[in-house]
Amino acid sequence: MRHAAILIALLTIVSARTARADGECGDVPPSDEALEAIEHAADAEDAKTDEDEAPVLYRVPVYLHVVRRAPQGEGDMPVAHAREITIDLLNEEFAAQDIPFQFDLAKIDYINADDATYRLVQSSNEERALWDLAQVAGRRNLNIYIVGPRDDTRVTGWAEFLVNPALQRGDHVVLRYLPSKGAFSDPLVPVHEVGHWMGLLHTFHFGCGGLMHGDLIRDTPTQATGHSSCDAAYDSCPDDAGTDPIDNIMGYSHACRGTFSPGQIRRMKFLWRTVRGGKSDDVPVDDMAPTETTGCTATHGSSLGLVLLVLGLVLGRRRQVRASHVEPVAQTAAGA
Ligand SMILES: [Zn+2]
């Protein structure tokens, strides 16, 4: 818990609003106390090895809020599409890297909003009103708001850290959807923003300098600023080890980014265990995928396989039924 407290304090200090496009982040430089806390947090992670951890699947309940413009209906989308571009994508991307998080749709609602809310601006009154209307509080609840485009900004989305347990609002992800494209400007924006929500900074957050590791993660090379280069030899911090981590999802090289580093994955797991999720819903992997016991005869194996197949079909059907129950489409009016 000590490390959780340290991390909360750390995130409080460095917190705030990351995720603006093209180096527009407004992060606050950390204090000496924060630097010390960073080292403690990193040391706590270093003291643990993956072998120390029983394999579990961390379950993240997701609340999707689709904001559409009233009365035109711009921004409307089928449930399946909203789910595909967020939850399905997150599950695919995390699974592709063997990151043990599963995102489950808890509920989706549709919010009919005025133009200012639909084209949401970060930290605006409209954003606060939207939280009051739709936010499902809880540190482990991932609230994702899908809002409309703006011509006057390159901000594709933003996320807030859980900076303080007393803060019940603002702990969310906002994604700017482009109806003309039928997608986000970059399909991986949700992964990037959820990375922030899980506690990751941009790879360039603290710029050059080995002490800060650029982003408080030891295995991501430092990077001076957010840029879009996909040149593998690009090295904006020539005095530090390594070249810019252009393939890292927490950078801005949209055309080539996509992966988390092992250190980032450990940080997400660490924060989930100590700050966000706890252990109440973690599912031991052994309990999730029963396999045939070695030593069974071929006949037994076949029977067991059949039982598991039938069980899987039943459970699969139950999951489908349950899923249909947790996707009520709430018609809620916000603003005009
Ligand atoms: Zn970001």
Residues whose N, C-alpha, C, O or C-beta is under 5 A from the ligand:
A	BS01	ZN	T18 A19 R20
